[in-house]
Amino acid sequence: PTNTPYLIHVGYFADWQEALEASNENPYSPTIRQHGGLYRRYSDDIVLACSAELQTTVLHAITQKLAELELEAQADKTQTFLFERRNGTIQCMEKRQNAFFTNKHFSYLGFEFDGETALLKSSSLAKFYRRMKKSIRAAQFHAFRHTNKTTRGELFKNRLYKRFTYLGSQRKRRHDSVPKTDWGNYLAYANKANFIMEGSKIKRQVRKHWRIFHKLMEN
């Protein structure tokens, strides 16, 4: 059934999350919360933020707790990042085999963070443009195969504009229980993220979508 994997993850991690966020009496809270650390989880994607000095202690606590649940973190999916202020800016460095590499981005839930600003994940943005290209090509193909002679060869553009341009990002839907709800497209998601994450450059990432959309429509 839909969402079954998510429900399984919630069941597995419910007790663990309670332990991590509990009072000072549990052994994990002091290593994370009491030292100014941060714990976030979505399904089985976990983020732990702490000072560099506490890295070993926190990793040991997490490994120990996973073992109690008869789980094990996947080494190939476990990443360690260091954010350090250098020359007036915060740099993001990824740790690999006891060495730190610069010019890296921390990625989580569709976003990337370089230490200074949050951006849409490059792979998510690329996927949006691939879907745009595929949908336009499909619409062009089916336009000339339409059985209705009066509309054969005519490209129905409204649906494409709603899915892939800012025009669709401004749509509204009314419900009986909820007066007004945003339900736009990927660009609505980008605009909301840009609004929430002050100082981000997300809006700049999608500003060429109109030009790209019309270039594909003309080809």
Backbone torsions as a table, in degrees:
resi	resn	phi	psi	omega
1	PRO	NA	155.2	178.8
2	THR	-58.7	138.9	177.1
3	ASN	72.6	6.1	178.1
4	THR	-59.3	-46.9	178.0
5	PRO	-57.7	-38.8	-179.9
6	TYR	-64.8	-42.1	180.0
7	LEU	-64.6	-36.7	177.3
8	ILE	-63.6	-43.0	178.7
9	HIS	-62.5	-42.0	179.8
10	VAL	-61.7	-42.6	179.2
11	GLY	-63.3	-41.6	-179.6
12	TYR	-65.8	-41.3	-170.6
13	PHE	-96.1	-2.1	-177.0
14	ALA	-59.4	-50.6	-179.3
15	ASP	-65.9	-37.5	-179.1
16	TRP	-65.5	-44.2	179.8
17	GLN	-63.3	-38.5	178.3
18	GLU	-62.8	-38.8	179.2
19	ALA	-67.1	-40.0	-178.4
20	LEU	-68.4	-29.5	-175.9
21	GLU	-106.2	10.9	-175.5
22	ALA	-80.9	-164.9	-175.7
23	SER	-74.3	-179.6	-177.4
24	ASN	-68.5	-10.3	-175.6
25	GLU	-75.3	-23.0	-178.1
26	ASN	-82.9	153.2	-172.4
27	PRO	-75.1	-11.7	-175.4
28	TYR	-96.8	-31.1	-179.6
29	SER	-57.0	-46.0	-179.2
30	PRO	-60.7	-31.5	-177.8
31	THR	-75.1	-18.7	-176.2
32	ILE	-117.3	-65.2	-174.7
33	ARG	-71.7	-45.7	-174.6
34	GLN	-68.7	-15.3	178.3
35	HIS	-109.1	23.6	175.4
36	GLY	76.6	18.7	-179.6
37	GLY	-83.9	175.3	-176.7
38	LEU	-138.5	136.0	178.3
39	TYR	-125.0	127.5	176.5
40	ARG	-137.9	144.4	179.3
41	ARG	-144.0	136.4	168.6
42	TYR	-127.6	113.1	-173.5
43	SER	56.9	-119.1	179.2
44	ASP	-106.0	13.9	175.2
45	ASP	-94.6	114.1	-172.9
46	ILE	-115.9	138.5	174.7
47	VAL	-123.2	130.5	175.1
48	LEU	-124.4	125.2	178.2
49	ALA	-117.7	130.2	179.7
50	CYS	-156.3	173.2	176.6
51	SER	-68.3	155.6	-178.1
52	ALA	-59.9	-31.9	-178.6
53	GLU	-65.9	-26.7	-176.8
54	LEU	-95.1	1.4	-174.7
55	GLN	-54.6	-51.7	-177.7
56	THR	-62.5	-42.6	-179.2
57	THR	-63.2	-45.3	-178.4
58	VAL	-67.2	-44.3	179.3
59	LEU	-61.2	-38.5	178.6
60	HIS	-64.9	-43.2	179.7
61	ALA	-62.9	-42.0	-179.1
62	ILE	-67.9	-44.0	178.9
63	THR	-59.8	-40.0	-180.0
64	GLN	-65.1	-42.8	-179.0
65	LYS	-68.8	-38.7	176.7
66	LEU	-61.1	-40.7	179.7
67	ALA	-61.8	-36.6	177.6
68	GLU	-63.1	-30.2	178.7
69	LEU	-90.3	5.3	-176.8
70	GLU	58.9	40.5	177.5
71	LEU	-121.8	164.3	179.6
72	GLU	-145.0	133.6	178.8
73	ALA	-70.7	137.9	178.3
74	GLN	-77.3	118.7	-176.2
75	ALA	-60.7	-37.3	-177.3
76	ASP	-73.1	-13.4	179.0
77	LYS	-109.9	0.8	178.9
78	THR	-93.5	122.4	-177.7
79	GLN	-121.6	148.1	177.0
80	THR	-123.6	127.1	-179.5
81	PHE	-122.2	147.4	175.5
82	LEU	-121.2	126.9	175.7
83	PHE	-105.7	121.2	-173.7
84	GLU	-137.5	138.3	179.6
85	ARG	-82.1	123.2	178.8
86	ARG	-138.3	129.4	177.7
87	ASN	52.3	40.5	175.4
88	GLY	83.7	-1.7	178.5
89	THR	-127.6	158.5	177.2
90	ILE	-95.1	122.4	-179.0
91	GLN	-104.1	144.7	177.7
92	CYS	-103.1	125.5	179.7
93	MET	-127.9	138.5	179.0
94	GLU	-102.3	136.1	-179.2
95	LYS	-92.8	125.7	176.5
96	ARG	-137.8	119.7	178.5
97	GLN	50.9	51.9	176.0
98	ASN	64.9	17.6	176.0
99	ALA	-128.2	146.4	-179.3
100	PHE	-105.5	135.7	-179.0
101	PHE	-116.6	131.4	-177.0
102	THR	-86.5	-179.6	179.8
103	ASN	57.8	37.9	179.3
104	LYS	-110.2	161.2	178.2
105	HIS	-124.3	137.5	173.9
106	PHE	-85.5	121.8	-176.6
107	SER	-110.5	136.1	177.8
108	TYR	-160.8	125.4	174.6
109	LEU	51.7	50.2	173.8
110	GLY	85.1	5.3	-179.5
111	PHE	-129.3	158.1	175.8
112	GLU	-124.4	144.8	-179.6
113	PHE	-134.1	125.6	-177.0
114	ASP	-101.5	5.9	-177.3
115	GLY	105.2	-21.7	-179.0
116	GLU	-118.2	-40.7	-176.5
117	THR	-143.8	152.9	178.1
118	ALA	-97.9	141.7	-179.6
119	LEU	-134.1	160.3	170.1
120	LEU	-65.0	142.1	178.0
121	LYS	-60.3	130.0	-174.7
122	SER	-58.2	-36.1	-180.0
123	SER	-68.7	-34.3	178.0
124	SER	-67.9	-40.8	179.0
125	LEU	-66.0	-41.4	178.5
126	ALA	-63.3	-38.5	178.6
127	LYS	-64.3	-37.5	177.4
128	PHE	-61.6	-45.4	-179.6
129	TYR	-70.8	-31.4	175.8
130	ARG	-66.2	-41.8	177.7
131	ARG	-64.1	-39.2	178.4
132	MET	-59.7	-50.1	-178.7
133	LYS	-62.3	-44.9	-178.6
134	LYS	-63.6	-41.6	-178.6
135	SER	-68.5	-40.1	178.7
136	ILE	-66.6	-43.0	178.8
137	ARG	-62.4	-41.7	179.6
138	ALA	-65.4	-41.0	179.8
139	ALA	-64.8	-40.3	178.4
140	GLN	-65.1	-39.7	-179.6
141	PHE	-64.7	-48.3	-177.0
142	HIS	-72.7	-22.7	179.3
143	ALA	-61.6	-36.1	-177.8
144	PHE	-89.5	-3.8	177.1
145	ARG	-107.6	7.4	-177.4
146	HIS	-67.5	135.7	-177.7
147	THR	-76.4	-22.8	179.2
148	ASN	-76.8	115.3	-174.7
149	LYS	-64.7	-30.1	-176.9
150	THR	-73.8	-25.1	-179.0
151	THR	-112.7	4.4	-179.9
152	ARG	-63.9	133.0	-179.3
153	GLY	86.7	-7.3	180.0
154	GLU	-89.2	128.1	-179.9
155	LEU	-89.7	121.4	179.2
156	PHE	-80.2	101.5	-169.0
157	LYS	-86.1	-25.9	-172.6
158	ASN	-55.9	-44.9	-178.5
159	ARG	-63.3	-38.8	179.5
160	LEU	-67.6	-41.7	177.5
161	TYR	-61.3	-39.8	-178.8
162	LYS	-68.6	-34.1	-176.2
163	ARG	-82.3	-32.5	-166.8
164	PHE	-126.3	8.5	177.3
165	THR	-130.7	173.8	-178.7
166	TYR	-65.1	-18.9	179.4
167	LEU	-63.0	-36.7	178.3
168	GLY	-78.1	-21.0	-178.6
169	SER	-74.4	-11.3	-177.0
170	GLN	-103.8	8.5	-177.2
171	ARG	-71.0	155.2	178.1
172	LYS	-129.8	151.2	174.8
173	ARG	-133.3	137.4	-177.7
174	ARG	-104.9	139.1	177.3
175	HIS	-123.0	162.7	176.4
176	ASP	-68.0	-40.6	-175.5
177	SER	-87.6	-28.3	-179.4
178	VAL	-117.9	119.5	-175.0
179	PRO	-56.1	-45.2	-175.4
180	LYS	-153.3	131.5	-176.5
181	THR	-134.5	131.0	174.0
182	ASP	-72.0	138.3	178.2
183	TRP	-145.9	27.6	-172.3
184	GLY	-56.9	-142.8	-175.6
185	ASN	-120.3	-160.6	-179.0
186	TYR	-61.3	-32.7	179.7
187	LEU	-70.5	-30.9	174.3
188	ALA	-64.4	-41.2	176.8
189	TYR	-61.3	-43.8	179.6
190	ALA	-64.8	-42.8	-179.5
191	ASN	-65.4	-39.6	179.0
192	LYS	-67.0	-41.2	178.3
193	ALA	-63.1	-39.9	179.5
194	ASN	-64.6	-36.4	179.3
195	PHE	-69.2	-42.4	-177.4
196	ILE	-70.9	-43.3	-176.9
197	MET	-91.2	84.6	-177.4
198	GLU	-58.3	136.7	178.2
199	GLY	84.8	3.1	179.3
200	SER	-79.8	168.9	179.4
201	LYS	-114.3	26.3	-176.4
202	ILE	-63.9	-41.3	-178.9
203	LYS	-61.7	-34.1	177.7
204	ARG	-66.5	-30.8	-179.1
205	GLN	-64.9	-32.0	-173.8
206	VAL	-108.3	8.2	-173.9
207	ARG	-69.5	-18.3	-179.6
208	LYS	-91.5	4.2	-174.8
209	HIS	-61.0	-35.7	-177.8
210	TRP	-64.9	-44.2	179.9
211	ARG	-66.2	-43.3	180.0
212	ILE	-65.0	-40.9	-179.7
213	PHE	-59.3	-48.7	-176.7
214	HIS	-72.4	-29.4	176.2
215	LYS	-65.5	-40.7	177.7
216	LEU	-68.7	-36.0	179.6
217	MET	-66.5	-31.2	-176.8
218	GLU	-82.2	-23.8	-177.3
219	ASN	-76.8	NA	NA
